[in-house]
Each structure stands twice: as structure tokens, then as C-alpha cells.
Amino acid sequence: MKNFLKSFLVDESGASAAEYALILAVVGAGIVAAAGVLGGNIREAMSGAAEKICEAPDGGSSLCASAGG
């Protein structure tokens, strides 16, 4: 039993698994942060494009208002 405990305490094979888990957590957090930033930028770009599409060429009423959108 002593030999088993001694070999268990000296064994470092689990350390690499913990390191991979830490790397995975950091990369995952980066992906979440990037998705949040990109989501906001894409939302703004789509809203801007929709406004440009809905503008009336002669400055009159909106083209989208007459279509119900």
C-alpha cells in the first residue's frame, strides 16, 4: 500500500491534463469575448445597412415604412 501511495504522489501524468484544461478555459474565454464584440459590431453594421436601404432616394418618406418594416 505504501508503494502505491508513493507512486501515486510522484506520478505527474495528471498535471498535463490540468494544464490542457487551463488552456482550454483561457481560449474559451477569448472566444466568448470575441463573439460578444463581433456580435455588437455586426448588429451595428446590419442596422446601418438597413437604414441605407430604407432611405428614400428623393428625401421623401421611407421606403420601408410603406412596406410595413
CHARMM-style PDB file with segment names, atoms N, HN, CA, C and O in Angstrom:
ATOM      1  N   MET     1       0.824  -1.195   0.000  1.00  0.00      PROA
ATOM      2  CA  MET     1       0.000   0.000   0.000  1.00  0.00      PROA
ATOM      3  C   MET     1       0.866   1.257   0.000  1.00  0.00      PROA
ATOM      4  O   MET     1       0.543   2.249  -0.652  1.00  0.00      PROA
ATOM      5  N   LYS     2       1.974   1.198   0.743  1.00  0.00      PROA
ATOM      6  HN  LYS     2       2.237   0.391   1.273  1.00  0.00      PROA
ATOM      7  CA  LYS     2       2.878   2.353   0.784  1.00  0.00      PROA
ATOM      8  C   LYS     2       3.461   2.638  -0.591  1.00  0.00      PROA
ATOM      9  O   LYS     2       3.594   3.794  -0.992  1.00  0.00      PROA
ATOM     10  N   ASN     3       3.806   1.578  -1.309  1.00  0.00      PROA
ATOM     11  HN  ASN     3       3.698   0.639  -0.984  1.00  0.00      PROA
ATOM     12  CA  ASN     3       4.377   1.762  -2.646  1.00  0.00      PROA
ATOM     13  C   ASN     3       3.355   2.405  -3.587  1.00  0.00      PROA
ATOM     14  O   ASN     3       3.705   3.249  -4.412  1.00  0.00      PROA
ATOM     15  N   PHE     4       2.101   1.999  -3.456  1.00  0.00      PROA
ATOM     16  HN  PHE     4       1.817   1.314  -2.786  1.00  0.00      PROA
ATOM     17  CA  PHE     4       1.051   2.573  -4.298  1.00  0.00      PROA
ATOM     18  C   PHE     4       0.887   4.063  -4.025  1.00  0.00      PROA
ATOM     19  O   PHE     4       0.835   4.863  -4.958  1.00  0.00      PROA
ATOM     20  N   LEU     5       0.808   4.437  -2.757  1.00  0.00      PROA
ATOM     21  HN  LEU     5       0.850   3.787  -1.998  1.00  0.00      PROA
ATOM     22  CA  LEU     5       0.653   5.851  -2.403  1.00  0.00      PROA
ATOM     23  C   LEU     5       1.858   6.668  -2.842  1.00  0.00      PROA
ATOM     24  O   LEU     5       1.720   7.790  -3.330  1.00  0.00      PROA
ATOM     25  N   LYS     6       3.058   6.082  -2.661  1.00  0.00      PROA
ATOM     26  HN  LYS     6       3.170   5.170  -2.264  1.00  0.00      PROA
ATOM     27  CA  LYS     6       4.270   6.795  -3.050  1.00  0.00      PROA
ATOM     28  C   LYS     6       4.292   7.017  -4.565  1.00  0.00      PROA
ATOM     29  O   LYS     6       4.610   8.114  -5.026  1.00  0.00      PROA
ATOM     30  N   SER     7       3.960   5.996  -5.330  1.00  0.00      PROA
ATOM     31  HN  SER     7       3.702   5.105  -4.955  1.00  0.00      PROA
ATOM     32  CA  SER     7       3.950   6.153  -6.784  1.00  0.00      PROA
ATOM     33  C   SER     7       2.831   7.082  -7.233  1.00  0.00      PROA
ATOM     34  O   SER     7       2.979   7.798  -8.223  1.00  0.00      PROA
ATOM     35  N   PHE     8       1.719   7.077  -6.517  1.00  0.00      PROA
ATOM     36  HN  PHE     8       1.599   6.495  -5.712  1.00  0.00      PROA
ATOM     37  CA  PHE     8       0.602   7.965  -6.849  1.00  0.00      PROA
ATOM     38  C   PHE     8       0.975   9.424  -6.633  1.00  0.00      PROA
ATOM     39  O   PHE     8       0.629  10.281  -7.446  1.00  0.00      PROA
ATOM     40  N   LEU     9       1.675   9.710  -5.550  1.00  0.00      PROA
ATOM     41  HN  LEU     9       1.956   9.014  -4.889  1.00  0.00      PROA
ATOM     42  CA  LEU     9       2.071  11.083  -5.248  1.00  0.00      PROA
ATOM     43  C   LEU     9       3.167  11.587  -6.179  1.00  0.00      PROA
ATOM     44  O   LEU     9       3.231  12.784  -6.461  1.00  0.00      PROA
ATOM     45  N   VAL    10       4.020  10.706  -6.657  1.00  0.00      PROA
ATOM     46  HN  VAL    10       3.968   9.734  -6.428  1.00  0.00      PROA
ATOM     47  CA  VAL    10       5.121  11.097  -7.527  1.00  0.00      PROA
ATOM     48  C   VAL    10       4.658  11.218  -8.987  1.00  0.00      PROA
ATOM     49  O   VAL    10       5.260  11.952  -9.771  1.00  0.00      PROA
ATOM     50  N   ASP    11       3.598  10.503  -9.344  1.00  0.00      PROA
ATOM     51  HN  ASP    11       3.109   9.907  -8.707  1.00  0.00      PROA
ATOM     52  CA  ASP    11       3.107  10.492 -10.721  1.00  0.00      PROA
ATOM     53  C   ASP    11       2.613  11.880 -11.122  1.00  0.00      PROA
ATOM     54  O   ASP    11       1.791  12.472 -10.422  1.00  0.00      PROA
ATOM     55  N   GLU    12       3.113  12.403 -12.248  1.00  0.00      PROA
ATOM     56  HN  GLU    12       3.781  11.922 -12.816  1.00  0.00      PROA
ATOM     57  CA  GLU    12       2.738  13.734 -12.721  1.00  0.00      PROA
ATOM     58  C   GLU    12       1.977  13.686 -14.041  1.00  0.00      PROA
ATOM     59  O   GLU    12       1.887  14.707 -14.723  1.00  0.00      PROA
ATOM     60  N   SER    13       1.440  12.561 -14.414  1.00  0.00      PROA
ATOM     61  HN  SER    13       1.514  11.732 -13.859  1.00  0.00      PROA
ATOM     62  CA  SER    13       0.735  12.471 -15.691  1.00  0.00      PROA
ATOM     63  C   SER    13      -0.563  13.279 -15.687  1.00  0.00      PROA
ATOM     64  O   SER    13      -1.010  13.726 -16.743  1.00  0.00      PROA
ATOM     65  N   GLY    14      -1.162  13.469 -14.539  1.00  0.00      PROA
ATOM     66  HN  GLY    14      -0.798  13.106 -13.681  1.00  0.00      PROA
ATOM     67  CA  GLY    14      -2.380  14.269 -14.446  1.00  0.00      PROA
ATOM     68  C   GLY    14      -2.124  15.757 -14.583  1.00  0.00      PROA
ATOM     69  O   GLY    14      -3.047  16.520 -14.867  1.00  0.00      PROA
ATOM     70  N   ALA    15      -0.892  16.179 -14.389  1.00  0.00      PROA
ATOM     71  HN  ALA    15      -0.142  15.559 -14.159  1.00  0.00      PROA
ATOM     72  CA  ALA    15      -0.562  17.604 -14.482  1.00  0.00      PROA
ATOM     73  C   ALA    15      -0.778  18.111 -15.900  1.00  0.00      PROA
ATOM     74  O   ALA    15      -1.239  19.237 -16.087  1.00  0.00      PROA
ATOM     75  N   SER    16      -0.457  17.314 -16.888  1.00  0.00      PROA
ATOM     76  HN  SER    16      -0.083  16.399 -16.737  1.00  0.00      PROA
ATOM     77  CA  SER    16      -0.644  17.780 -18.258  1.00  0.00      PROA
ATOM     78  C   SER    16      -2.129  17.944 -18.581  1.00  0.00      PROA
ATOM     79  O   SER    16      -2.502  18.853 -19.323  1.00  0.00      PROA
ATOM     80  N   ALA    17      -2.972  17.082 -18.037  1.00  0.00      PROA
ATOM     81  HN  ALA    17      -2.669  16.344 -17.434  1.00  0.00      PROA
ATOM     82  CA  ALA    17      -4.411  17.213 -18.249  1.00  0.00      PROA
ATOM     83  C   ALA    17      -4.921  18.510 -17.627  1.00  0.00      PROA
ATOM     84  O   ALA    17      -5.765  19.187 -18.214  1.00  0.00      PROA
ATOM     85  N   ALA    18      -4.421  18.857 -16.454  1.00  0.00      PROA
ATOM     86  HN  ALA    18      -3.736  18.307 -15.977  1.00  0.00      PROA
ATOM     87  CA  ALA    18      -4.832  20.108 -15.809  1.00  0.00      PROA
ATOM     88  C   ALA    18      -4.361  21.318 -16.616  1.00  0.00      PROA
ATOM     89  O   ALA    18      -5.073  22.316 -16.721  1.00  0.00      PROA
ATOM     90  N   GLU    19      -3.177  21.224 -17.176  1.00  0.00      PROA
ATOM     91  HN  GLU    19      -2.599  20.412 -17.091  1.00  0.00      PROA
ATOM     92  CA  GLU    19      -2.667  22.323 -17.990  1.00  0.00      PROA
ATOM     93  C   GLU    19      -3.506  22.497 -19.256  1.00  0.00      PROA
ATOM     94  O   GLU    19      -3.808  23.619 -19.661  1.00  0.00      PROA
ATOM     95  N   TYR    20      -3.874  21.385 -19.870  1.00  0.00      PROA
ATOM     96  HN  TYR    20      -3.628  20.474 -19.541  1.00  0.00      PROA
ATOM     97  CA  TYR    20      -4.727  21.471 -21.057  1.00  0.00      PROA
ATOM     98  C   TYR    20      -6.094  22.058 -20.705  1.00  0.00      PROA
ATOM     99  O   TYR    20      -6.653  22.830 -21.485  1.00  0.00      PROA
ATOM    100  N   ALA    21      -6.626  21.706 -19.560  1.00  0.00      PROA
ATOM    101  HN  ALA    21      -6.172  21.078 -18.927  1.00  0.00      PROA
ATOM    102  CA  ALA    21      -7.912  22.261 -19.135  1.00  0.00      PROA
ATOM    103  C   ALA    21      -7.807  23.768 -18.921  1.00  0.00      PROA
ATOM    104  O   ALA    21      -8.728  24.508 -19.267  1.00  0.00      PROA
ATOM    105  N   LEU    22      -6.701  24.222 -18.359  1.00  0.00      PROA
ATOM    106  HN  LEU    22      -5.953  23.621 -18.078  1.00  0.00      PROA
ATOM    107  CA  LEU    22      -6.493  25.662 -18.147  1.00  0.00      PROA
ATOM    108  C   LEU    22      -6.375  26.393 -19.480  1.00  0.00      PROA
ATOM    109  O   LEU    22      -6.956  27.464 -19.655  1.00  0.00      PROA
ATOM    110  N   ILE    23      -5.632  25.823 -20.416  1.00  0.00      PROA
ATOM    111  HN  ILE    23      -5.160  24.952 -20.274  1.00  0.00      PROA
ATOM    112  CA  ILE    23      -5.503  26.428 -21.737  1.00  0.00      PROA
ATOM    113  C   ILE    23      -6.863  26.492 -22.422  1.00  0.00      PROA
ATOM    114  O   ILE    23      -7.211  27.502 -23.034  1.00  0.00      PROA
ATOM    115  N   LEU    24      -7.628  25.409 -22.315  1.00  0.00      PROA
ATOM    116  HN  LEU    24      -7.346  24.589 -21.818  1.00  0.00      PROA
ATOM    117  CA  LEU    24      -8.959  25.368 -22.914  1.00  0.00      PROA
ATOM    118  C   LEU    24      -9.862  26.442 -22.316  1.00  0.00      PROA
ATOM    119  O   LEU    24     -10.636  27.071 -23.037  1.00  0.00      PROA
ATOM    120  N   ALA    25      -9.770  26.658 -21.006  1.00  0.00      PROA
ATOM    121  HN  ALA    25      -9.141  26.147 -20.420  1.00  0.00      PROA
ATOM    122  CA  ALA    25     -10.589  27.681 -20.361  1.00  0.00      PROA
ATOM    123  C   ALA    25     -10.213  29.079 -20.843  1.00  0.00      PROA
ATOM    124  O   ALA    25     -11.092  29.911 -21.069  1.00  0.00      PROA
ATOM    125  N   VAL    26      -8.922  29.342 -21.002  1.00  0.00      PROA
ATOM    126  HN  VAL    26      -8.209  28.666 -20.819  1.00  0.00      PROA
ATOM    127  CA  VAL    26      -8.472  30.658 -21.456  1.00  0.00      PROA
ATOM    128  C   VAL    26      -8.901  30.892 -22.910  1.00  0.00      PROA
ATOM    129  O   VAL    26      -9.385  31.972 -23.248  1.00  0.00      PROA
ATOM    130  N   VAL    27      -8.725  29.888 -23.763  1.00  0.00      PROA
ATOM    131  HN  VAL    27      -8.331  29.010 -23.489  1.00  0.00      PROA
ATOM    132  CA  VAL    27      -9.125  30.020 -25.161  1.00  0.00      PROA
ATOM    133  C   VAL    27     -10.642  30.183 -25.260  1.00  0.00      PROA
ATOM    134  O   VAL    27     -11.126  30.986 -26.058  1.00  0.00      PROA
ATOM    135  N   GLY    28     -11.389  29.434 -24.462  1.00  0.00      PROA
ATOM    136  HN  GLY    28     -10.996  28.782 -23.814  1.00  0.00      PROA
ATOM    137  CA  GLY    28     -12.844  29.557 -24.464  1.00  0.00      PROA
ATOM    138  C   GLY    28     -13.297  30.945 -24.050  1.00  0.00      PROA
ATOM    139  O   GLY    28     -14.216  31.507 -24.646  1.00  0.00      PROA
ATOM    140  N   ALA    29     -12.649  31.501 -23.024  1.00  0.00      PROA
ATOM    141  HN  ALA    29     -11.902  31.044 -22.541  1.00  0.00      PROA
ATOM    142  CA  ALA    29     -12.992  32.853 -22.589  1.00  0.00      PROA
ATOM    143  C   ALA    29     -12.688  33.873 -23.689  1.00  0.00      PROA
ATOM    144  O   ALA    29     -13.439  34.832 -23.870  1.00  0.00      PROA
ATOM    145  N   GLY    30     -11.596  33.670 -24.416  1.00  0.00      PROA
ATOM    146  HN  GLY    30     -10.987  32.891 -24.268  1.00  0.00      PROA
ATOM    147  CA  GLY    30     -11.263  34.564 -25.527  1.00  0.00      PROA
ATOM    148  C   GLY    30     -12.292  34.490 -26.642  1.00  0.00      PROA
ATOM    149  O   GLY    30     -12.651  35.506 -27.236  1.00  0.00      PROA
ATOM    150  N   ILE    31     -12.763  33.282 -26.922  1.00  0.00      PROA
ATOM    151  HN  ILE    31     -12.471  32.456 -26.439  1.00  0.00      PROA
ATOM    152  CA  ILE    31     -13.778  33.118 -27.967  1.00  0.00      PROA
ATOM    153  C   ILE    31     -15.082  33.800 -27.558  1.00  0.00      PROA
ATOM    154  O   ILE    31     -15.728  34.448 -28.381  1.00  0.00      PROA
ATOM    155  N   VAL    32     -15.467  33.659 -26.304  1.00  0.00      PROA
ATOM    156  HN  VAL    32     -14.943  33.132 -25.634  1.00  0.00      PROA
ATOM    157  CA  VAL    32     -16.691  34.299 -25.820  1.00  0.00      PROA
ATOM    158  C   VAL    32     -16.571  35.816 -25.899  1.00  0.00      PROA
ATOM    159  O   VAL    32     -17.507  36.496 -26.321  1.00  0.00      PROA
ATOM    160  N   ALA    33     -15.427  36.343 -25.497  1.00  0.00      PROA
ATOM    161  HN  ALA    33     -14.666  35.791 -25.154  1.00  0.00      PROA
ATOM    162  CA  ALA    33     -15.230  37.796 -25.551  1.00  0.00      PROA
ATOM    163  C   ALA    33     -15.256  38.293 -27.001  1.00  0.00      PROA
ATOM    164  O   ALA    33     -15.870  39.319 -27.294  1.00  0.00      PROA
ATOM    165  N   ALA    34     -14.595  37.574 -27.898  1.00  0.00      PROA
ATOM    166  HN  ALA    34     -14.096  36.741 -27.659  1.00  0.00      PROA
ATOM    167  CA  ALA    34     -14.578  37.980 -29.302  1.00  0.00      PROA
ATOM    168  C   ALA    34     -15.978  37.909 -29.907  1.00  0.00      PROA
ATOM    169  O   ALA    34     -16.358  38.777 -30.694  1.00  0.00      PROA
ATOM    170  N   ALA    35     -16.735  36.896 -29.551  1.00  0.00      PROA
ATOM    171  HN  ALA    35     -16.426  36.191 -28.912  1.00  0.00      PROA
ATOM    172  CA  ALA    35     -18.098  36.772 -30.078  1.00  0.00      PROA
ATOM    173  C   ALA    35     -18.963  37.932 -29.599  1.00  0.00      PROA
ATOM    174  O   ALA    35     -19.792  38.441 -30.353  1.00  0.00      PROA
ATOM    175  N   GLY    36     -18.778  38.348 -28.359  1.00  0.00      PROA
ATOM    176  HN  GLY    36     -18.105  37.934 -27.746  1.00  0.00      PROA
ATOM    177  CA  GLY    36     -19.536  39.484 -27.845  1.00  0.00      PROA
ATOM    178  C   GLY    36     -19.223  40.766 -28.588  1.00  0.00      PROA
ATOM    179  O   GLY    36     -20.128  41.519 -28.946  1.00  0.00      PROA
ATOM    180  N   VAL    37     -17.948  41.015 -28.822  1.00  0.00      PROA
ATOM    181  HN  VAL    37     -17.213  40.403 -28.531  1.00  0.00      PROA
ATOM    182  CA  VAL    37     -17.535  42.229 -29.536  1.00  0.00      PROA
ATOM    183  C   VAL    37     -17.999  42.176 -30.987  1.00  0.00      PROA
ATOM    184  O   VAL    37     -18.555  43.145 -31.503  1.00  0.00      PROA
ATOM    185  N   LEU    38     -17.769  41.044 -31.638  1.00  0.00      PROA
ATOM    186  HN  LEU    38     -17.317  40.257 -31.219  1.00  0.00      PROA
ATOM    187  CA  LEU    38     -18.171  40.924 -33.037  1.00  0.00      PROA
ATOM    188  C   LEU    38     -19.685  40.986 -33.192  1.00  0.00      PROA
ATOM    189  O   LEU    38     -20.186  41.534 -34.175  1.00  0.00      PROA
ATOM    190  N   GLY    39     -20.412  40.435 -32.239  1.00  0.00      PROA
ATOM    191  HN  GLY    39     -20.005  39.990 -31.441  1.00  0.00      PROA
ATOM    192  CA  GLY    39     -21.869  40.479 -32.306  1.00  0.00      PROA
ATOM    193  C   GLY    39     -22.385  41.908 -32.296  1.00  0.00      PROA
ATOM    194  O   GLY    39     -23.292  42.254 -33.054  1.00  0.00      PROA
ATOM    195  N   GLY    40     -21.809  42.731 -31.443  1.00  0.00      PROA
ATOM    196  HN  GLY    40     -21.073  42.451 -30.828  1.00  0.00      PROA
ATOM    197  CA  GLY    40     -22.202  44.140 -31.401  1.00  0.00      PROA
ATOM    198  C   GLY    40     -21.849  44.868 -32.684  1.00  0.00      PROA
ATOM    199  O   GLY    40     -22.643  45.658 -33.193  1.00  0.00      PROA
ATOM    200  N   ASN    41     -20.663  44.605 -33.206  1.00  0.00      PROA
ATOM    201  HN  ASN    41     -20.018  43.962 -32.792  1.00  0.00      PROA
ATOM    202  CA  ASN    41     -20.248  45.267 -34.450  1.00  0.00      PROA
ATOM    203  C   ASN    41     -21.112  44.831 -35.630  1.00  0.00      PROA
ATOM    204  O   ASN    41     -21.475  45.650 -36.475  1.00  0.00      PROA
ATOM    205  N   ILE    42     -21.438  43.554 -35.687  1.00  0.00      PROA
ATOM    206  HN  ILE    42     -21.144  42.889 -35.001  1.00  0.00      PROA
ATOM    207  CA  ILE    42     -22.282  43.062 -36.781  1.00  0.00      PROA
ATOM    208  C   ILE    42     -23.684  43.648 -36.668  1.00  0.00      PROA
ATOM    209  O   ILE    42     -24.286  44.007 -37.680  1.00  0.00      PROA
ATOM    210  N   ARG    43     -24.210  43.750 -35.450  1.00  0.00      PROA
ATOM    211  HN  ARG    43     -23.721  43.458 -34.628  1.00  0.00      PROA
ATOM    212  CA  ARG    43     -25.534  44.335 -35.247  1.00  0.00      PROA
ATOM    213  C   ARG    43     -25.561  45.778 -35.743  1.00  0.00      PROA
ATOM    214  O   ARG    43     -26.501  46.182 -36.427  1.00  0.00      PROA
ATOM    215  N   GLU    44     -24.529  46.559 -35.400  1.00  0.00      PROA
ATOM    216  HN  GLU    44     -23.765  46.230 -34.844  1.00  0.00      PROA
ATOM    217  CA  GLU    44     -24.451  47.952 -35.846  1.00  0.00      PROA
ATOM    218  C   GLU    44     -24.341  48.038 -37.367  1.00  0.00      PROA
ATOM    219  O   GLU    44     -24.966  48.900 -37.984  1.00  0.00      PROA
ATOM    220  N   ALA    45     -23.557  47.158 -37.968  1.00  0.00      PROA
ATOM    221  HN  ALA    45     -23.050  46.458 -37.466  1.00  0.00      PROA
ATOM    222  CA  ALA    45     -23.393  47.174 -39.425  1.00  0.00      PROA
ATOM    223  C   ALA    45     -24.705  46.841 -40.124  1.00  0.00      PROA
ATOM    224  O   ALA    45     -25.054  47.466 -41.125  1.00  0.00      PROA
ATOM    225  N   MET    46     -25.427  45.863 -39.603  1.00  0.00      PROA
ATOM    226  HN  MET    46     -25.143  45.355 -38.790  1.00  0.00      PROA
ATOM    227  CA  MET    46     -26.702  45.488 -40.209  1.00  0.00      PROA
ATOM    228  C   MET    46     -27.737  46.593 -40.054  1.00  0.00      PROA
ATOM    229  O   MET    46     -28.516  46.852 -40.971  1.00  0.00      PROA
ATOM    230  N   SER    47     -27.745  47.243 -38.896  1.00  0.00      PROA
ATOM    231  HN  SER    47     -27.112  47.033 -38.152  1.00  0.00      PROA
ATOM    232  CA  SER    47     -28.677  48.354 -38.693  1.00  0.00      PROA
ATOM    233  C   SER    47     -28.359  49.509 -39.636  1.00  0.00      PROA
ATOM    234  O   SER    47     -29.263  50.124 -40.201  1.00  0.00      PROA
ATOM    235  N   GLY    48     -27.080  49.800 -39.801  1.00  0.00      PROA
ATOM    236  HN  GLY    48     -26.345  49.301 -39.342  1.00  0.00      PROA
ATOM    237  CA  GLY    48     -26.680  50.861 -40.721  1.00  0.00      PROA
ATOM    238  C   GLY    48     -27.046  50.536 -42.160  1.00  0.00      PROA
ATOM    239  O   GLY    48     -27.492  51.405 -42.910  1.00  0.00      PROA
ATOM    240  N   ALA    49     -26.853  49.271 -42.539  1.00  0.00      PROA
ATOM    241  HN  ALA    49     -26.491  48.565 -41.929  1.00  0.00      PROA
ATOM    242  CA  ALA    49     -27.212  48.861 -43.903  1.00  0.00      PROA
ATOM    243  C   ALA    49     -28.715  48.956 -44.109  1.00  0.00      PROA
ATOM    244  O   ALA    49     -29.173  49.385 -45.167  1.00  0.00      PROA
ATOM    245  N   ALA    50     -29.492  48.552 -43.090  1.00  0.00      PROA
ATOM    246  HN  ALA    50     -29.120  48.203 -42.230  1.00  0.00      PROA
ATOM    247  CA  ALA    50     -30.952  48.623 -43.207  1.00  0.00      PROA
ATOM    248  C   ALA    50     -31.414  50.071 -43.332  1.00  0.00      PROA
ATOM    249  O   ALA    50     -32.337  50.366 -44.091  1.00  0.00      PROA
ATOM    250  N   GLU    51     -30.776  50.975 -42.591  1.00  0.00      PROA
ATOM    251  HN  GLU    51     -30.026  50.735 -41.974  1.00  0.00      PROA
ATOM    252  CA  GLU    51     -31.143  52.387 -42.697  1.00  0.00      PROA
ATOM    253  C   GLU    51     -30.850  52.927 -44.100  1.00  0.00      PROA
ATOM    254  O   GLU    51     -31.641  53.682 -44.665  1.00  0.00      PROA
ATOM    255  N   LYS    52     -29.695  52.523 -44.651  1.00  0.00      PROA
ATOM    256  HN  LYS    52     -29.053  51.910 -44.191  1.00  0.00      PROA
ATOM    257  CA  LYS    52     -29.348  52.988 -46.001  1.00  0.00      PROA
ATOM    258  C   LYS    52     -30.313  52.426 -47.041  1.00  0.00      PROA
ATOM    259  O   LYS    52     -30.689  53.127 -47.981  1.00  0.00      PROA
ATOM    260  N   ILE    53     -30.711  51.179 -46.880  1.00  0.00      PROA
ATOM    261  HN  ILE    53     -30.406  50.609 -46.117  1.00  0.00      PROA
ATOM    262  CA  ILE    53     -31.636  50.560 -47.828  1.00  0.00      PROA
ATOM    263  C   ILE    53     -33.005  51.236 -47.753  1.00  0.00      PROA
ATOM    264  O   ILE    53     -33.665  51.420 -48.776  1.00  0.00      PROA
ATOM    265  N   CYS    54     -33.433  51.608 -46.538  1.00  0.00      PROA
ATOM    266  HN  CYS    54     -32.897  51.459 -45.707  1.00  0.00      PROA
ATOM    267  CA  CYS    54     -34.764  52.177 -46.343  1.00  0.00      PROA
ATOM    268  C   CYS    54     -34.846  53.663 -46.676  1.00  0.00      PROA
ATOM    269  O   CYS    54     -35.947  54.210 -46.752  1.00  0.00      PROA
ATOM    270  N   GLU    55     -33.710  54.328 -46.877  1.00  0.00      PROA
ATOM    271  HN  GLU    55     -32.817  53.884 -46.816  1.00  0.00      PROA
ATOM    272  CA  GLU    55     -33.757  55.763 -47.213  1.00  0.00      PROA
ATOM    273  C   GLU    55     -34.392  55.961 -48.581  1.00  0.00      PROA
ATOM    274  O   GLU    55     -34.094  55.238 -49.531  1.00  0.00      PROA
ATOM    275  N   ALA    56     -35.250  56.925 -48.661  1.00  0.00      PROA
ATOM    276  HN  ALA    56     -35.493  57.512 -47.889  1.00  0.00      PROA
ATOM    277  CA  ALA    56     -35.860  57.269 -49.945  1.00  0.00      PROA
ATOM    278  C   ALA    56     -34.857  58.058 -50.760  1.00  0.00      PROA
ATOM    279  O   ALA    56     -34.197  58.939 -50.209  1.00  0.00      PROA
ATOM    280  N   PRO    57     -34.715  57.788 -52.027  1.00  0.00      PROA
ATOM    281  CA  PRO    57     -33.722  58.483 -52.846  1.00  0.00      PROA
ATOM    282  C   PRO    57     -33.986  59.979 -52.993  1.00  0.00      PROA
ATOM    283  O   PRO    57     -33.047  60.753 -53.183  1.00  0.00      PROA
ATOM    284  N   ASP    58     -35.256  60.398 -52.908  1.00  0.00      PROA
ATOM    285  HN  ASP    58     -36.018  59.769 -52.754  1.00  0.00      PROA
ATOM    286  CA  ASP    58     -35.588  61.813 -53.088  1.00  0.00      PROA
ATOM    287  C   ASP    58     -35.773  62.552 -51.758  1.00  0.00      PROA
ATOM    288  O   ASP    58     -36.205  63.705 -51.738  1.00  0.00      PROA
ATOM    289  N   GLY    59     -35.448  61.887 -50.664  1.00  0.00      PROA
ATOM    290  HN  GLY    59     -35.097  60.950 -50.681  1.00  0.00      PROA
ATOM    291  CA  GLY    59     -35.586  62.524 -49.365  1.00  0.00      PROA
ATOM    292  C   GLY    59     -37.006  62.498 -48.827  1.00  0.00      PROA
ATOM    293  O   GLY    59     -37.283  63.118 -47.801  1.00  0.00      PROA
ATOM    294  N   GLY    60     -37.902  61.802 -49.489  1.00  0.00      PROA
ATOM    295  HN  GLY    60     -37.676  61.298 -50.323  1.00  0.00      PROA
ATOM    296  CA  GLY    60     -39.302  61.713 -49.053  1.00  0.00      PROA
ATOM    297  C   GLY    60     -39.457  60.676 -47.961  1.00  0.00      PROA
ATOM    298  O   GLY    60     -38.543  60.431 -47.173  1.00  0.00      PROA
ATOM    299  N   SER    61     -40.617  60.081 -47.933  1.00  0.00      PROA
ATOM    300  HN  SER    61     -41.359  60.280 -48.573  1.00  0.00      PROA
ATOM    301  CA  SER    61     -40.909  59.105 -46.886  1.00  0.00      PROA
ATOM    302  C   SER    61     -40.067  57.845 -47.090  1.00  0.00      PROA
ATOM    303  O   SER    61     -39.626  57.539 -48.198  1.00  0.00      PROA
ATOM    304  N   SER    62     -39.865  57.137 -46.006  1.00  0.00      PROA
ATOM    305  HN  SER    62     -40.224  57.385 -45.106  1.00  0.00      PROA
ATOM    306  CA  SER    62     -39.049  55.947 -46.039  1.00  0.00      PROA
ATOM    307  C   SER    62     -39.668  54.859 -46.891  1.00  0.00      PROA
ATOM    308  O   SER    62     -40.884  54.669 -46.883  1.00  0.00      PROA
ATOM    309  N   LEU    63     -38.834  54.147 -47.622  1.00  0.00      PROA
ATOM    310  HN  LEU    63     -37.846  54.300 -47.628  1.00  0.00      PROA
ATOM    311  CA  LEU    63     -39.301  53.041 -48.440  1.00  0.00      PROA
ATOM    312  C   LEU    63     -39.778  51.869 -47.575  1.00  0.00      PROA
ATOM    313  O   LEU    63     -40.702  51.151 -47.956  1.00  0.00      PROA
ATOM    314  N   CYS    64     -39.149  51.681 -46.418  1.00  0.00      PROA
ATOM    315  HN  CYS    64     -38.399  52.264 -46.109  1.00  0.00      PROA
ATOM    316  CA  CYS    64     -39.501  50.565 -45.541  1.00  0.00      PROA
ATOM    317  C   CYS    64     -40.793  50.822 -44.772  1.00  0.00      PROA
ATOM    318  O   CYS    64     -41.510  49.878 -44.443  1.00  0.00      PROA
ATOM    319  N   ALA    65     -41.099  52.084 -44.482  1.00  0.00      PROA
ATOM    320  HN  ALA    65     -40.516  52.851 -44.750  1.00  0.00      PROA
ATOM    321  CA  ALA    65     -42.317  52.409 -43.744  1.00  0.00      PROA
ATOM    322  C   ALA    65     -43.542  52.022 -44.555  1.00  0.00      PROA
ATOM    323  O   ALA    65     -44.540  51.563 -43.998  1.00  0.00      PROA
ATOM    324  N   SER    66     -43.472  52.204 -45.866  1.00  0.00      PROA
ATOM    325  HN  SER    66     -42.662  52.577 -46.318  1.00  0.00      PROA
ATOM    326  CA  SER    66     -44.626  51.851 -46.705  1.00  0.00      PROA
ATOM    327  C   SER    66     -44.753  50.344 -46.868  1.00  0.00      PROA
ATOM    328  O   SER    66     -45.823  49.845 -47.215  1.00  0.00      PROA
ATOM    329  N   ALA    67     -43.665  49.615 -46.620  1.00  0.00      PROA
ATOM    330  HN  ALA    67     -42.795  50.020 -46.338  1.00  0.00      PROA
ATOM    331  CA  ALA    67     -43.692  48.162 -46.736  1.00  0.00      PROA
ATOM    332  C   ALA    67     -44.014  47.511 -45.399  1.00  0.00      PROA
ATOM    333  O   ALA    67     -44.089  46.285 -45.313  1.00  0.00      PROA
ATOM    334  N   GLY    68     -44.204  48.308 -44.362  1.00  0.00      PROA
ATOM    335  HN  GLY    68     -44.143  49.303 -44.432  1.00  0.00      PROA
ATOM    336  CA  GLY    68     -44.542  47.764 -43.052  1.00  0.00      PROA
ATOM    337  C   GLY    68     -43.334  47.408 -42.209  1.00  0.00      PROA
ATOM    338  O   GLY    68     -43.501  46.742 -41.187  1.00  0.00      PROA
ATOM    339  N   GLY    69     -42.139  47.809 -42.573  1.00  0.00      PROA
ATOM    340  HN  GLY    69     -42.004  48.350 -43.403  1.00  0.00      PROA
ATOM    341  CA  GLY    69     -40.961  47.451 -41.789  1.00  0.00      PROA
ATOM    342  C   GLY    69     -40.235  48.636 -41.433  1.00  0.00      PROA
ATOM    343  OT1 GLY    69     -39.203  48.550 -40.767  1.00  0.00      PROA
TER     344      GLY     69
END
